[in-house]
Amino acid sequence: MAQDKRITRRDFLKQSALAAAAVGMYSMAPPSALGANERMNLGVIGCGGRGTGLLQDLVERSQNPDAKMAVIAVCDIYEPRKQHAKEISGGQLFHEYTEMLALDDLDAVVIASPDHWHARMSIDAMNAGKDVYCEKPMTLYWQEAKEVAQVQATTGRVMQVGAQSCSEDRAWKAREVISKGGLGKVLWTSGGYCRNSRDGEWNWWIDPQANPQNLDWKRFLGSAPERPFDVERFFRFRKYWDYSGGIATDLFYHTLAHLEIALTPEFPKRVSGAGGIFAFHDREVPDTFHTLIDYPTDHSVVLTSSMANRQGVDDVIRGHEATLYFSGPGVVVEPEEEYKNERQRLEIPQEPRADHMPNFLECVRSRKQPHLDAQAGYRVMVAIALGVMSYREGKVFHFDPEKEELVA
């Protein structure tokens, strides 16, 4: 089914406008940098497995007096998770994230909700004058990513999309090599993410205590289609199209994001997706999935993955004159046989670079752009989301990079 049947662009904008009114629109004054001695106040929205991990990390960082930061608020719609988050952080509890965003002394939020909430929450947070660290994927649909990027540009807020490999220095080393012509004409790139398990990926533990009294099912659904209360869908949301794009939004986003750092920043021009449910039939999303992305610079990216076999493909960028491998702690550039007299083999180690969360926190203070900002995250999301649409609708999608819209 096409995503337009689930939430139209008009519906999305209307919902975001209503929520923005609830928290108050941002000031037109440009955001200012925090002083070196000012405390940075953070909130966490979504305290499941990933959200709790991020919360614990932030609390540990805040215990260093030099960090000058604190987690002052946590938000979730499942009571046991909410209470656990309070025990970890000591922060103020919220059920409605818009009420958290109304806090005057809140500087930034970390969003770790299910995928289908990322766009709405990010837009509402930036419109409320907060900086945003949003876990990948940036959004669920490409149109949402476009709206998020537009709001970020308008508000001037800092936004980091949580694909941590973008803060590995080797992606930036690859960028330097390619930008200087180190591979000759770049032709095609492979990447992927493979796993295996006996019971099937994303079959996470279901809390037997969950019930309609302690789990706000309606709030979980949000803009997704109405369905009866179902703990399977709540705790294992990545298996269902309503809330996730499966492999593509969970894992391909990681891979394509750091390749976006290395390669020419651009939107795709043609995307197709293939695969299927070959091993685990307890889900809607495929357990084996592949995406082919063609770019305007005459370059293709092939992403391949299975959740039922861990033998995947390496991240490799192939040029006419040399090939770049993401190898060990850095990158290796191997000349093609035809160019070995002109080019040398290079081994380029990584250098120190701030990890993804410290990079975001520093940018909140300095107002600089983080490693995976909203504009880059949007470009990645277009390719990822169109791959999902291609698989679901059985057709190739063409995109106009200049107009930033689908080609009819």
C-alpha positions in Angstrom: 0.0 0.0 0.0 1.3 3.5 -0.8 2.2 5.6 2.2 -0.3 8.3 1.1 -3.1 6.0 2.3 -1.7 6.1 5.8 -0.9 9.8 6.3 -1.2 12.5 3.7 1.2 15.4 3.6 -1.8 17.7 4.4 -2.7 15.6 7.5 0.9 15.6 8.6 1.2 19.4 8.4 -2.1 19.9 10.1 -1.1 17.7 13.0 2.2 19.3 13.3 0.6 22.8 13.3 -1.8 21.8 16.0 1.0 20.4 18.2 3.2 23.4 17.6 0.4 25.6 18.8 0.2 23.5 22.0 3.9 24.0 22.9 4.2 27.6 21.5 5.9 28.6 18.3 9.7 29.3 18.4 11.1 32.8 18.7 12.2 34.5 15.5 15.4 35.5 17.2 18.3 33.3 16.1 19.4 30.7 18.6 22.4 31.8 20.7 25.3 29.6 21.9 25.3 28.5 25.5 28.0 30.1 27.7 30.9 27.9 28.7 29.6 27.8 32.3 25.9 27.5 31.5 24.3 24.2 32.3 22.7 22.4 29.4 19.3 20.9 30.3 18.1 17.8 28.3 15.0 15.7 28.1 14.5 12.2 26.7 11.4 11.2 24.8 10.9 7.4 24.5 12.4 5.2 27.2 12.4 1.8 25.7 15.6 -0.2 25.1 17.4 2.3 22.9 16.0 5.3 24.8 17.1 3.9 28.1 20.6 3.3 26.8 20.8 6.9 25.6 19.4 8.1 28.9 21.9 6.1 31.0 24.7 7.5 28.8 23.6 11.1 29.3 23.2 10.6 33.1 26.7 9.2 33.3 28.1 12.2 31.3 26.3 14.6 33.5 28.1 13.2 36.6 31.3 14.8 35.3 31.2 18.3 36.7 33.0 19.7 33.7 30.1 18.5 31.4 27.8 21.1 32.9 24.7 19.3 31.8 21.7 17.5 33.4 18.7 15.4 32.3 15.8 17.3 33.8 12.8 15.5 32.1 11.8 12.1 30.7 8.7 11.1 28.8 7.1 7.8 27.9 3.6 6.4 27.5 4.2 3.0 29.2 4.2 3.4 33.0 6.9 0.9 33.9 9.3 2.4 31.5 8.4 5.9 32.7 9.1 5.0 36.3 12.4 3.3 35.4 13.5 6.4 33.5 12.8 8.5 36.6 14.8 6.1 38.8 17.8 6.5 36.4 17.7 10.2 35.9 15.7 11.8 38.7 14.1 13.9 36.0 10.5 15.3 35.9 8.1 12.8 34.5 5.9 13.5 31.5 3.2 11.5 29.6 2.7 14.1 26.9 5.9 15.1 25.2 4.4 18.5 24.2 4.1 19.4 27.9 7.8 18.6 28.3 8.6 20.8 25.3 6.9 23.7 27.1 9.6 23.8 29.8 11.4 27.1 29.5 14.7 25.8 30.8 14.9 22.8 28.5 17.6 23.2 25.8 17.5 20.0 23.8 15.7 16.7 23.6 16.7 13.1 22.6 14.0 11.3 20.6 14.0 7.5 20.8 10.3 6.8 20.0 9.2 4.3 17.3 9.9 5.5 13.7 6.4 6.8 12.9 6.7 9.4 15.7 10.1 10.8 14.7 8.9 13.5 12.3 6.2 14.9 14.4 8.3 15.0 17.6 11.3 16.6 15.8 9.2 19.3 14.2 7.4 20.1 17.4 10.6 20.2 19.4 12.3 22.6 17.0 9.2 24.8 16.8 9.3 24.9 20.6 12.9 26.2 20.4 14.7 23.0 21.4 17.6 21.3 19.7 17.1 17.7 18.6 19.0 14.4 18.7 16.7 12.0 16.9 17.5 8.3 16.6 17.6 6.9 13.1 15.7 6.7 10.9 15.1 10.4 10.6 11.5 9.8 9.7 9.3 7.0 8.3 8.4 8.6 5.0 10.5 10.8 2.7 7.9 13.7 2.7 8.2 13.9 6.5 12.0 14.2 6.2 11.5 17.1 3.8 9.3 18.9 6.3 11.8 18.2 9.1 14.6 19.6 7.1 12.6 22.7 6.2 11.7 23.4 9.8 15.4 22.9 10.9 16.5 25.4 8.2 13.8 27.9 9.3 14.3 27.7 13.0 18.1 27.3 13.0 18.0 24.6 15.6 20.7 22.0 15.9 19.6 18.5 14.7 21.6 15.4 14.8 20.2 12.1 13.3 21.3 9.1 15.3 23.4 7.1 12.9 26.5 6.7 15.0 28.8 5.5 12.2 28.7 9.0 10.8 31.0 10.0 13.7 33.6 7.4 12.8 36.6 9.3 11.3 37.1 6.8 8.5 33.9 8.0 6.8 35.5 11.5 6.7 38.8 10.1 5.6 37.0 8.4 2.7 35.3 11.8 1.9 38.7 13.5 1.7 40.1 10.8 -0.6 37.2 10.9 -3.0 36.9 14.7 -3.1 40.5 14.9 -4.2 39.9 12.4 -7.0 41.7 9.6 -5.3 39.5 6.9 -6.9 39.1 8.5 -10.3 35.4 8.5 -11.5 33.4 6.9 -8.7 31.2 4.2 -10.2 29.3 2.1 -7.7 29.3 1.3 -4.0 28.2 -1.7 -2.0 27.1 -1.8 1.6 24.7 -3.7 3.9 23.9 -5.0 7.3 23.3 -8.7 8.0 22.3 -10.6 11.1 20.9 -14.0 12.1 18.9 -15.4 15.0 16.9 -18.6 15.6 13.7 -16.7 16.6 13.8 -13.8 14.2 15.1 -10.3 14.4 13.1 -7.8 16.4 11.3 -10.4 18.4 12.0 -8.5 21.6 10.8 -9.4 25.1 7.1 -8.6 25.8 6.3 -7.5 29.3 3.5 -9.7 30.5 2.3 -6.9 32.8 1.4 -4.6 29.9 -2.2 -3.8 29.7 -4.6 -1.0 28.4 -4.4 0.6 31.9 -0.6 1.1 32.0 0.1 1.4 28.3 -1.4 4.3 26.4 -2.3 2.5 23.1 -4.0 5.4 21.4 -0.9 7.6 22.0 1.4 4.9 20.7 -0.6 4.7 17.4 -0.5 8.4 16.8 -0.9 9.0 13.0 -0.8 5.2 12.3 -4.0 3.3 11.4 -6.3 2.5 14.3 -6.0 -1.1 15.5 -7.1 -3.0 18.6 -4.7 -3.1 21.6 -1.8 -5.4 20.7 1.3 -5.8 22.9 3.1 -7.6 20.0 2.9 -4.4 17.9 4.0 -2.2 20.7 7.0 -4.1 21.9 8.0 -5.4 18.4 7.0 -2.5 16.3 9.8 -2.9 13.8 8.0 -6.0 12.3 5.1 -3.9 11.1 4.7 -1.4 8.3 2.5 1.0 10.3 5.5 2.0 12.5 8.7 1.0 10.7 10.3 0.2 7.4 12.0 -2.9 8.8 15.6 -3.5 7.6 15.6 -0.3 5.5 14.8 2.1 8.3 16.5 0.2 11.0 19.8 -0.9 9.4 20.1 0.5 5.9 19.8 4.0 7.2 23.0 3.3 9.3 25.0 2.2 6.2 23.8 4.8 3.7 24.3 7.6 6.3 28.0 7.1 6.6 28.3 6.5 2.8 26.5 9.9 2.5 29.4 11.4 4.4 32.0 9.8 2.1 30.3 10.4 -1.3 29.0 13.4 -3.2 26.0 14.8 -1.2 23.0 14.4 -3.4 19.5 13.1 -3.7 18.8 9.9 -5.6 17.3 9.9 -9.1 16.0 6.3 -9.2 15.4 3.7 -6.5 14.2 0.1 -6.5 13.7 -2.4 -3.7 13.5 -6.2 -3.7 13.5 -9.2 -1.3 10.9 -10.9 0.8 9.9 -12.9 3.9 11.9 -16.0 3.3 12.5 -17.4 6.8 10.4 -15.6 9.4 6.7 -15.4 8.6 5.6 -13.8 11.8 6.0 -10.2 10.4 4.9 -7.8 7.6 8.4 -6.5 6.7 10.9 -8.6 4.7 13.6 -10.6 6.5 15.8 -10.3 3.4 15.9 -7.0 1.6 18.0 -5.2 -1.1 17.9 -1.7 -2.5 19.5 -0.3 -5.7 20.0 3.5 -5.7 21.1 5.5 -8.8 22.4 9.1 -8.3 22.7 12.0 -10.7 26.5 11.9 -10.7 26.3 8.6 -12.6 27.0 6.5 -9.5 25.0 3.6 -8.0 24.7 2.3 -4.4 23.7 -1.3 -3.8 22.5 -2.2 -0.3 21.9 -5.8 0.7 20.8 -7.4 3.9 19.3 -10.5 5.5 18.1 -11.1 9.0 18.4 -14.8 8.5 22.1 -15.1 7.4 24.9 -13.0 8.8 27.2 -13.4 5.7 26.9 -9.9 4.2 28.9 -7.6 2.0 31.6 -5.0 3.0 31.3 -1.3 2.5 33.3 -0.7 -0.7 33.5 2.3 -2.9 34.6 1.5 -6.5 36.2 4.0 -8.8 37.5 3.7 -12.3 41.1 4.0 -11.1 41.1 2.7 -7.5 38.8 1.1 -4.9 38.3 2.2 -1.3 37.7 -0.3 1.5 36.4 0.5 4.9 39.0 -1.7 6.5 39.9 -2.1 10.2 40.5 1.2 12.0 40.6 3.3 8.8 40.4 3.1 5.0 42.5 1.3 2.4 42.8 2.5 -1.2 43.8 -0.1 -3.7 44.7 1.0 -7.3 43.1 -0.9 -10.1 45.5 -3.1 -12.1 45.4 -0.7 -15.0 46.6 2.2 -12.8 49.2 0.6 -10.5 52.0 2.5 -12.3 50.3 5.8 -11.5 48.7 5.2 -8.1 50.0 3.8 -4.8 48.2 1.7 -2.3 47.2 3.8 0.7 46.4 2.8 4.2 44.8 5.8 6.0 44.2 5.4 9.8 41.5 7.2 11.6 42.2 10.2 13.7 40.4 11.2 16.9 36.9 12.6 16.3 34.0 13.2 18.7 31.5 10.4 19.0 28.0 11.0 17.9 26.4 12.2 21.1 29.4 14.3 22.3 29.4 15.9 18.8 25.7 16.8 19.3 26.2 18.2 22.8 29.1 20.3 21.6 27.0 21.7 18.7 24.2 22.6 21.1 26.7 24.9 22.8 28.6 26.2 19.7 25.7 26.2 17.2 27.8 24.5 14.6 26.4 21.8 12.4 26.7 18.2 13.7 28.1 15.2 11.8 24.7 14.1 10.4 22.6 17.2 10.2 19.0 17.5 9.1 19.8 18.2 5.4 22.1 15.2 5.1 19.6 13.1 7.0 16.9 14.1 4.6 18.9 13.1 1.6 19.5 9.7 3.1 15.8 9.3 4.1 14.6 9.9 0.5 16.6 6.9 -0.8 15.7 4.7 2.1 12.0 5.5 2.0 11.7 5.1 -1.8 13.3 1.7 -1.5 10.6 0.6 0.9 7.9 2.1 -1.4 9.4 0.3 -4.4 9.3 -3.1 -2.6 5.7 -2.6 -1.3 4.3 -1.3 -4.6 6.3 -3.4 -7.0 7.7 -0.5 -9.1 10.7 1.6 -9.6 10.5 5.2 -8.2 12.1 8.2 -10.0 13.0 11.3 -8.0 13.7 14.8 -9.3 16.7 16.1 -7.2 16.2 19.7 -8.3 12.5 19.9 -7.4 12.8 17.5 -4.5 9.7 15.5 -5.6 8.7 12.3 -7.2 8.6 12.2 -11.0 5.1 11.3 -12.1 
